[in-house]
Amino acid sequence: MKTRAIQYVVLIGVAAVFLGPLYWLLSTAFKQPTQIYQWPPAWWPHLTWENFSLAWKAAPFDRFFLNSTIITVIGTALKVVNAVLTAYAFAYLRFPFKKILFFAVLGAMMVPGHVTLLPNYLTVATLGWINTYAGLIIPGIGSAFATFLMRQHFLTLPTEVTDAAAVDGAGHLRTLWRVVLPMSRPMLITVVVITAVEEWNNFVWPLIVTNTASMRTLPVGLLILKDEEGLAAWGTIMAGTLLVLAPMLLIFLIAQRYIVGGITAGALKG
């Protein structure tokens, strides 16, 4: 009993560390200005929607939402398709230097993303894609991590199923679409959610490759909101932050059981 009580105390402490800032963000977004600075702190706000209205008017959030949605939907689709096709090739096809190329993909996971910022920017500038959706999306459609997850999962699938599809005359694309992907639904959902969150929250690249407010995304829009409101209107800033956080948080909560099962599935397969 004593050990279990200690475990509960530790778990509650860990949960408080992670959930405390999230609750403070949520409550501040609904607080009136006088409540934000009062001492002792007001843990339960007198609900007001004024902060959301002010945040929406202070920056063109409708345009930011549209840009982020377009980039997230198209970017996620292209990245997942690319990862699935590449992973299938690594798992089921035979070609020269297969292991070397896969190790190169693993090596790409070790390279910080900021290392490629300058080469990508020079390429995008040469193509005339600055301040365009193509410039925002195309440089990021390759994902070593998504490819690794899908490839590892494909290796856990029973080979008898794919062999039976080949005997029935199915080509690689038909086998992938009709056999492999239906059996890989949890991992596929995991990759889609992780990729969508990554695209939605991307800050540095949209900040660099866009130069007008009409092409900015939501994370960059928060920076614009902070500059507009300063560091005094915390209710407005937190309301804007909640607008950015809510869609991905909702998607994550809906798909969390697939994410946990997908990441663990096939993780140890060589």
C-alpha positions as CSV (number, residue, x, y, z in Angstrom):
1,M,0.0,0.0,0.0
2,K,2.8,2.4,0.9
3,T,4.6,1.7,-2.4
4,R,1.4,2.2,-4.4
5,A,0.7,5.5,-2.6
6,I,4.2,6.7,-3.5
7,Q,3.6,5.8,-7.1
8,Y,0.3,7.8,-7.1
9,V,2.1,10.8,-5.7
10,V,4.8,10.6,-8.3
11,L,2.3,10.2,-11.1
12,I,0.2,13.2,-9.8
13,G,3.4,15.3,-9.6
14,V,4.4,14.4,-13.2
15,A,0.9,15.1,-14.4
16,A,0.9,18.5,-12.7
17,V,4.2,19.4,-14.4
18,F,2.7,18.7,-17.8
19,L,-0.9,19.8,-17.3
20,G,-0.2,22.8,-15.1
21,P,1.1,25.1,-17.9
22,L,-1.7,23.9,-20.2
23,Y,-4.4,24.7,-17.6
24,W,-2.8,28.1,-17.0
25,L,-2.9,28.9,-20.7
26,L,-6.5,27.7,-21.0
27,S,-7.7,29.7,-17.9
28,T,-5.8,32.9,-18.9
29,A,-7.4,32.8,-22.3
30,F,-10.8,33.2,-20.6
31,K,-9.8,35.6,-17.9
32,Q,-10.6,39.3,-17.7
33,P,-7.5,41.5,-17.5
34,T,-8.0,42.3,-13.8
35,Q,-8.0,38.5,-13.0
36,I,-4.7,37.8,-14.8
37,Y,-2.6,40.0,-12.5
38,Q,-4.4,39.6,-9.2
39,W,-2.7,37.9,-6.2
40,P,-3.4,35.3,-5.1
41,P,-4.0,33.9,-8.5
42,A,-7.5,33.3,-9.7
43,W,-7.5,29.6,-10.5
44,W,-11.1,29.6,-11.9
45,P,-11.8,32.5,-14.3
46,H,-14.9,34.5,-14.8
47,L,-15.4,33.3,-18.4
48,T,-15.2,35.9,-21.1
49,W,-14.8,35.5,-24.9
50,E,-13.5,39.0,-25.4
51,N,-9.8,37.8,-25.6
52,F,-10.6,35.7,-28.6
53,S,-12.3,38.5,-30.4
54,L,-9.4,40.8,-29.7
55,A,-6.9,38.2,-30.9
56,W,-8.9,37.6,-34.0
57,K,-9.0,41.3,-34.8
58,A,-5.4,42.1,-33.9
59,A,-4.0,39.8,-36.6
60,P,-5.5,38.3,-39.7
61,F,-6.2,34.9,-38.1
62,D,-8.7,33.9,-40.8
63,R,-5.9,34.1,-43.4
64,F,-3.4,32.4,-41.0
65,F,-5.9,29.5,-40.5
66,L,-6.4,29.1,-44.2
67,N,-2.7,29.0,-44.9
68,S,-2.0,26.5,-42.1
69,T,-4.8,24.3,-43.2
70,I,-3.7,24.2,-46.8
71,I,-0.1,23.6,-45.9
72,T,-1.0,20.9,-43.3
73,V,-3.4,19.0,-45.5
74,I,-1.3,19.1,-48.7
75,G,2.0,18.7,-47.0
76,T,0.9,15.8,-44.8
77,A,-0.6,14.0,-47.8
78,L,2.5,14.4,-49.9
79,K,4.8,13.5,-47.0
80,V,2.8,10.4,-46.1
81,V,2.6,9.1,-49.7
82,N,6.3,9.6,-50.1
83,A,7.0,7.8,-46.8
84,V,4.7,4.9,-47.7
85,L,6.1,4.4,-51.2
86,T,9.7,4.6,-49.9
87,A,9.1,2.3,-47.0
88,Y,7.5,-0.3,-49.2
89,A,10.5,-0.2,-51.5
90,F,12.9,-0.7,-48.6
91,A,10.7,-3.5,-47.1
92,Y,9.8,-5.5,-50.2
93,L,11.8,-4.6,-53.3
94,R,15.3,-5.7,-54.2
95,F,17.7,-3.1,-55.7
96,P,21.4,-2.3,-55.5
97,F,22.8,-0.6,-52.4
98,K,19.5,-1.1,-50.6
99,K,21.1,-1.3,-47.1
100,I,23.4,1.6,-47.7
101,L,20.5,3.8,-48.9
102,F,18.5,2.8,-45.8
103,F,21.4,3.7,-43.5
104,A,21.5,7.1,-45.3
105,V,17.9,7.6,-44.5
106,L,18.6,6.8,-40.9
107,G,21.5,9.2,-41.0
108,A,19.1,11.9,-42.2
109,M,17.2,11.5,-38.9
110,M,20.4,12.5,-37.0
111,V,20.8,15.8,-39.0
112,P,19.2,18.9,-37.3
113,G,16.7,20.5,-39.5
114,H,18.3,23.9,-39.3
115,V,21.3,22.5,-41.2
116,T,19.2,22.3,-44.4
117,L,17.6,25.8,-44.0
118,L,20.1,27.6,-46.2
119,P,20.3,25.1,-49.0
120,N,16.5,24.8,-49.1
121,Y,16.1,28.6,-49.1
122,L,18.6,29.0,-52.0
123,T,16.8,26.3,-54.0
124,V,13.4,27.8,-53.4
125,A,14.7,31.3,-54.2
126,T,16.2,30.0,-57.5
127,L,12.9,28.4,-58.5
128,G,11.0,31.6,-57.7
129,W,9.0,30.0,-54.9
130,I,9.5,32.6,-52.2
131,N,6.2,33.6,-50.6
132,T,4.3,30.7,-52.3
133,Y,2.6,27.6,-51.1
134,A,5.0,25.5,-53.2
135,G,7.9,27.0,-51.4
136,L,6.3,26.3,-48.0
137,I,5.3,22.7,-48.8
138,I,7.7,21.1,-51.3
139,P,11.0,21.2,-49.4
140,G,9.5,19.3,-46.5
141,I,7.8,16.4,-48.3
142,G,10.6,14.0,-47.4
143,S,10.4,12.5,-43.9
144,A,13.1,10.1,-42.7
145,F,11.3,9.4,-39.5
146,A,8.0,8.6,-41.2
147,T,9.8,6.3,-43.7
148,F,11.6,4.5,-40.9
149,L,8.3,3.9,-38.9
150,M,6.5,2.6,-42.0
151,R,9.3,0.4,-43.1
152,Q,9.7,-1.1,-39.7
153,H,6.0,-1.9,-39.5
154,F,5.9,-3.4,-43.0
155,L,8.6,-5.8,-41.9
156,T,6.3,-7.1,-39.1
157,L,3.6,-8.1,-41.6
158,P,3.3,-11.8,-42.5
159,T,5.1,-12.5,-45.7
160,E,2.5,-15.1,-46.6
161,V,-0.1,-12.4,-47.3
162,T,2.1,-10.5,-49.7
163,D,3.3,-13.7,-51.4
164,A,-0.4,-14.8,-51.9
165,A,-1.1,-11.4,-53.5
166,A,1.9,-11.9,-55.9
167,V,0.6,-15.4,-56.8
168,D,-2.8,-13.9,-57.6
169,G,-1.1,-11.6,-60.0
170,A,-1.2,-8.4,-58.0
171,G,1.5,-5.8,-58.8
172,H,3.3,-3.8,-56.2
173,L,0.9,-0.8,-56.1
174,R,-2.1,-3.1,-55.9
175,T,-0.5,-5.1,-53.1
176,L,0.3,-2.0,-51.3
177,W,-3.2,-0.5,-51.6
178,R,-5.2,-3.7,-51.2
179,V,-3.1,-5.7,-48.7
180,V,-0.3,-3.8,-46.9
181,L,-2.0,-0.5,-46.1
182,P,-5.3,-2.1,-44.7
183,M,-3.1,-4.2,-42.4
184,S,-1.1,-1.1,-41.4
185,R,-3.9,1.2,-40.4
186,P,-2.7,2.0,-36.8
187,M,0.8,2.8,-38.0
188,L,-0.6,4.8,-40.9
189,I,-2.8,6.9,-38.6
190,T,0.2,7.4,-36.3
191,V,2.3,8.7,-39.2
192,V,-0.5,11.0,-40.4
193,V,-1.1,12.5,-37.0
194,I,2.6,13.0,-36.2
195,T,3.2,14.5,-39.7
196,A,0.1,16.8,-39.4
197,V,1.2,18.1,-36.0
198,E,4.7,18.8,-37.4
199,E,3.3,20.7,-40.4
200,W,0.8,22.6,-38.3
201,N,3.4,23.7,-35.7
202,N,6.3,24.5,-38.2
203,F,7.6,28.0,-37.4
204,V,11.1,28.6,-38.7
205,W,10.6,27.7,-42.3
206,P,7.4,29.6,-42.9
207,L,9.0,32.6,-41.1
208,I,12.0,32.5,-43.5
209,V,10.3,31.7,-46.8
210,T,7.4,34.2,-46.5
211,N,7.5,37.9,-46.5
212,T,3.9,39.1,-46.5
213,A,1.1,38.6,-43.8
214,S,-1.2,37.0,-46.4
215,M,1.2,34.0,-46.6
216,R,2.0,33.6,-42.9
217,T,0.9,30.6,-40.9
218,L,-0.6,30.4,-37.4
219,P,2.7,29.9,-35.5
220,V,4.2,32.9,-37.2
221,G,0.9,34.7,-36.6
222,L,1.4,34.3,-32.9
223,L,4.6,36.2,-33.2
224,I,2.7,39.0,-35.1
225,L,0.1,39.0,-32.4
226,K,2.7,39.4,-29.6
227,D,4.3,42.3,-31.5
228,E,0.8,43.9,-31.9
229,E,-0.3,43.4,-28.3
230,G,3.0,43.6,-26.5
231,L,3.8,41.7,-23.3
232,A,0.9,43.2,-21.3
233,A,-2.2,41.7,-23.0
234,W,-1.6,38.1,-21.9
235,G,-5.3,37.2,-22.2
236,T,-5.3,38.1,-25.9
237,I,-2.0,36.3,-26.5
238,M,-3.1,33.1,-24.7
239,A,-6.4,33.2,-26.6
240,G,-4.5,33.3,-29.9
241,T,-2.3,30.5,-28.6
242,L,-5.3,28.4,-27.8
243,L,-6.7,29.0,-31.3
244,V,-3.4,27.5,-32.7
245,L,-3.3,24.6,-30.2
246,A,-6.9,23.4,-30.2
247,P,-7.2,21.7,-33.6
248,M,-4.1,19.5,-33.2
249,L,-4.9,18.8,-29.6
250,L,-8.3,17.6,-30.6
251,I,-6.9,15.4,-33.4
252,F,-4.3,13.9,-31.0
253,L,-6.9,13.1,-28.4
254,I,-9.1,11.3,-30.9
255,A,-6.2,9.3,-32.4
256,Q,-4.1,8.7,-29.3
257,R,-4.8,5.0,-29.0
258,Y,-3.7,4.5,-32.6
259,I,-0.5,6.5,-31.9
260,V,0.5,4.5,-28.9
261,G,-0.1,1.2,-30.6
262,G,1.5,2.4,-33.9
263,I,4.8,3.7,-32.4
264,T,5.3,0.5,-30.4
265,A,4.4,-1.9,-33.3
266,G,7.4,-3.1,-35.1
267,A,9.8,-0.9,-33.3
268,L,12.2,-3.7,-32.6
269,K,12.0,-5.3,-36.0
270,G,15.3,-5.3,-37.9
